[in-house]
């Protein structure tokens, strides 16, 4: 998993991001685990829901950790048929990162960010593995991933 974390750290450095990478001793796969590990409110954590449309394009729905993304709303926002959830193999193939470590930036995708995410000044997102996180300002994340802020939560 260190390979994926290093790949992400390199991306952060090459793009002069002020994002911070954290390697944790335990898993931070769930929002609860991550919040506990960072001793931070769960509101600061996001999930990156990887979806595939009919043209095999990756769409990443970024929602707060406690929220769920609506594939119906994603389809309506992009004026496409309802996309499907990507499987573990597709997630690694499209993002370059394993499930549980996918960040909110750093690979080619259509990024949709729920407005509730933008209520925070910074967020925690996947850090390349299930044992790492990235802390990044919402402003910087939106700039680097060119995210579209639209309501996509259920």
Secondary structure, DSSP 8 states (H G I E B T S, - for coil): -HHHHHHHHHHHHHTT---EEEE-SS---SHHHHHHHHT--GGGBEEEEEEE-TT--EEEEEEETT--B-HHHHHHHHTSS--EE--HHHHHHHHSS-TT---SSSSS-EEEE-GGGGGSSEEEEE-SSTTEEEEEEHHHHHHHHT-EE---B-
